[in-house]
Amino acid sequence: MANIFLNKQPQQQQQANPQHVFDDPLAPLQLPPLAQISEFWRRYDRLADIHDKKLTTNLNGNLDVLLIFAALFSAINTSFITITMTNLSPNPSDETNNLLRLLVMRTDNNTLIPADVLPPFSPDSNSIIVNCLLYASLSCSLLAAVGAMMAKEWLQSFDRTGQTGPLEEQGLFRQRKFNGVQQWHLEAVTKFLPNLLLLSVIFFFVGVCLFL
């Protein structure tokens, strides 16, 4: 009898304290049907919270670095564009000298020689190529910055901090948002943005080399 009592005592303690099955989120459920549903959403909430925090932390860190670099690089690119833009328009001093020459010729009643009239201005091909490359570089960096801001807004809405309500409703709402993240390939798009910024840097250095 003593042995039977000793064998039953751990089982009674185990039934009185069922919290041991909650420690492992992947452990099989050994609960009544209604309790299994509640425990399922509790485990789902725990695993989803771990996954979401890891996802948002990694992506937000990469996006912060990208935004800082894109802002600094766009400022440098813009300063070079202001320098190279002057090659696409005629020199104001040349036009002034041409107008003065025409006035002098009229006052002296002299006929104009075709050589005295400056031909219409046309920028050289190298200046056009340089400015096209710099503008393409600026466009790529701005596009990467806009994509990074949109991705951060999406991650902000994906964060579940401060949500209230039953775990089942929170879990279903989170799953709908996660399905949208997968459908629109948010993680892949976020990882592609640095490549777009790298393309912007390549355009910039090619344009600077041609300008120099």
C-alpha positions as CSV (number, residue, x, y, z in Angstrom):
1,M,0.0,0.0,0.0
2,A,2.8,2.4,0.8
3,N,4.4,1.7,-2.6
4,I,1.0,2.4,-4.3
5,F,0.6,5.6,-2.4
6,L,4.1,6.7,-3.3
7,N,3.6,6.0,-7.0
8,K,0.3,8.0,-7.1
9,Q,1.7,11.0,-5.2
10,P,3.8,12.4,-8.1
11,Q,0.9,11.9,-10.5
12,Q,-1.4,13.9,-8.2
13,Q,1.2,16.7,-7.9
14,Q,1.6,16.7,-11.7
15,Q,-2.1,17.0,-12.2
16,A,-2.4,19.8,-9.6
17,N,0.4,21.8,-11.3
18,P,-0.1,21.6,-15.1
19,Q,2.1,24.6,-15.7
20,H,5.0,22.3,-16.7
21,V,3.4,21.7,-20.1
22,F,3.5,25.5,-20.8
23,D,7.3,25.9,-20.4
24,D,8.1,24.5,-23.9
25,P,6.0,26.2,-26.7
26,L,6.5,23.2,-28.9
27,A,5.5,20.6,-26.4
28,P,2.4,18.6,-27.3
29,L,-0.9,19.8,-25.7
30,Q,-2.4,17.5,-23.1
31,L,-5.4,19.6,-22.1
32,P,-9.1,19.6,-22.6
33,P,-10.3,20.9,-26.0
34,L,-11.2,24.4,-24.8
35,A,-8.0,24.7,-22.8
36,Q,-6.1,23.6,-25.9
37,I,-7.4,26.5,-28.0
38,S,-6.5,29.0,-25.3
39,E,-3.1,27.5,-24.9
40,F,-2.5,27.4,-28.7
41,W,-3.0,31.1,-29.0
42,R,-0.8,31.7,-25.9
43,R,2.0,29.8,-27.5
44,Y,1.4,31.5,-30.9
45,D,1.6,34.9,-29.2
46,R,4.9,33.9,-27.6
47,L,6.5,32.6,-30.7
48,A,5.1,35.4,-32.9
49,D,6.5,38.0,-30.5
50,I,10.0,36.5,-30.7
51,H,9.9,36.3,-34.5
52,D,8.5,39.8,-35.0
53,K,11.0,41.4,-32.7
54,K,13.9,39.7,-34.4
55,L,12.6,40.7,-37.9
56,T,11.8,44.3,-37.0
57,T,15.1,44.8,-35.2
58,N,17.3,43.5,-38.0
59,L,15.4,45.4,-40.8
60,N,15.1,48.7,-38.8
61,G,18.9,48.6,-38.1
62,N,19.7,48.2,-41.8
63,L,17.2,50.9,-42.8
64,D,18.5,53.4,-40.4
65,V,22.1,53.1,-41.8
66,L,20.7,53.3,-45.4
67,L,18.7,56.5,-44.6
68,I,21.7,58.2,-43.1
69,F,24.0,57.3,-46.0
70,A,21.4,58.3,-48.6
71,A,20.9,61.7,-47.0
72,L,24.6,62.5,-46.9
73,F,25.3,61.1,-50.4
74,S,22.4,63.0,-51.9
75,A,23.7,66.3,-50.4
76,I,27.2,65.6,-52.0
77,N,25.6,64.6,-55.3
78,T,23.6,67.8,-55.4
79,S,26.6,70.0,-54.8
80,F,28.4,68.4,-57.8
81,I,25.3,68.9,-60.0
82,T,25.3,72.6,-59.3
83,I,28.9,72.7,-60.6
84,T,28.3,70.7,-63.7
85,M,25.0,72.3,-64.7
86,T,26.9,75.5,-65.8
87,N,28.3,73.5,-68.7
88,L,24.8,73.0,-70.1
89,S,24.1,76.7,-70.6
90,P,26.0,79.4,-72.5
91,N,28.5,81.6,-70.7
92,P,26.8,84.9,-69.8
93,S,30.0,86.9,-70.4
94,D,30.1,85.6,-74.0
95,E,26.6,86.7,-74.7
96,T,27.3,90.1,-73.2
97,N,30.4,90.6,-75.4
98,N,28.4,89.5,-78.5
99,L,25.6,92.0,-77.7
100,L,28.2,94.8,-77.2
101,R,29.8,93.9,-80.5
102,L,26.5,94.2,-82.3
103,L,25.8,97.6,-80.7
104,V,29.2,98.9,-81.8
105,M,28.6,97.7,-85.3
106,R,25.3,99.4,-85.5
107,T,26.6,102.7,-84.3
108,D,29.3,102.7,-86.8
109,N,26.9,101.7,-89.6
110,N,29.1,98.8,-90.4
111,T,27.8,95.6,-91.9
112,L,27.8,92.5,-89.8
113,I,30.2,89.7,-90.7
114,P,28.9,86.2,-90.0
115,A,32.1,85.6,-88.0
116,D,31.1,88.4,-85.7
117,V,27.8,86.6,-84.7
118,L,28.2,83.8,-82.2
119,P,26.6,80.5,-83.3
120,P,23.7,79.1,-81.2
121,F,25.0,77.5,-78.0
122,S,25.1,73.7,-77.9
123,P,26.6,71.8,-74.9
124,D,29.2,69.2,-75.7
125,S,28.4,65.5,-75.4
126,N,30.7,65.0,-72.4
127,S,28.8,67.5,-70.3
128,I,25.5,65.9,-71.2
129,I,26.7,62.5,-70.2
130,V,28.1,63.7,-66.9
131,N,24.9,65.4,-65.9
132,C,22.8,62.4,-67.0
133,L,25.0,60.2,-64.8
134,L,24.8,62.5,-61.8
135,Y,21.0,62.9,-62.1
136,A,20.6,59.1,-62.4
137,S,22.7,58.8,-59.2
138,L,20.6,61.3,-57.4
139,S,17.4,59.6,-58.5
140,C,18.6,56.2,-57.3
141,S,19.6,57.5,-53.9
142,L,16.3,59.4,-53.5
143,L,14.4,56.3,-54.6
144,A,16.3,54.2,-52.0
145,A,15.5,56.7,-49.3
146,V,11.8,56.8,-50.1
147,G,11.7,53.0,-50.2
148,A,13.5,52.9,-46.8
149,M,11.0,55.3,-45.3
150,M,8.0,53.3,-46.6
151,A,9.5,50.1,-45.2
152,K,10.0,51.7,-41.8
153,E,6.4,52.8,-41.8
154,W,5.3,49.2,-42.7
155,L,7.5,47.8,-39.9
156,Q,6.0,50.4,-37.5
157,S,2.5,49.2,-38.3
158,F,3.7,45.6,-37.9
159,D,4.8,46.2,-34.4
160,R,2.3,44.8,-31.9
161,T,3.4,46.9,-28.9
162,G,0.4,48.2,-27.0
163,Q,-2.2,46.0,-28.6
164,T,-5.1,44.9,-26.3
165,G,-7.8,42.4,-26.5
166,P,-8.1,38.6,-26.5
167,L,-5.1,36.7,-27.7
168,E,-7.1,35.1,-30.5
169,E,-8.1,38.4,-32.0
170,Q,-4.5,39.7,-31.6
171,G,-3.2,36.5,-33.2
172,L,-5.5,36.7,-36.2
173,F,-4.8,40.4,-36.8
174,R,-1.1,39.7,-36.6
175,Q,-1.3,36.8,-39.0
176,R,-3.1,39.0,-41.6
177,K,-0.4,41.6,-41.4
178,F,2.3,38.9,-41.6
179,N,0.6,37.5,-44.7
180,G,0.7,41.0,-46.3
181,V,4.4,41.2,-45.5
182,Q,5.1,37.9,-47.2
183,Q,2.8,38.7,-50.2
184,W,4.6,42.0,-50.9
185,H,8.0,40.6,-50.2
186,L,8.9,43.3,-47.7
187,E,12.1,41.6,-46.5
188,A,13.4,41.0,-50.0
189,V,12.6,44.6,-51.0
190,T,14.3,45.9,-47.9
191,K,17.4,43.9,-48.7
192,F,17.4,45.2,-52.3
193,L,17.5,48.9,-51.3
194,P,21.3,48.8,-50.5
195,N,21.9,47.5,-54.0
196,L,20.0,50.5,-55.4
197,L,22.2,52.8,-53.3
198,L,25.3,51.0,-54.6
199,L,24.2,51.6,-58.1
200,S,23.8,55.3,-57.3
201,V,27.4,55.4,-56.0
202,I,28.6,53.8,-59.2
203,F,26.8,56.4,-61.4
204,F,28.2,59.2,-59.3
205,F,31.9,58.1,-59.5
206,V,31.6,57.4,-63.3
207,G,30.2,60.9,-63.8
208,V,32.9,62.6,-61.6
209,C,35.6,60.7,-63.5
210,L,34.3,62.0,-66.9
211,F,33.9,65.5,-65.5
212,L,37.5,65.6,-64.3
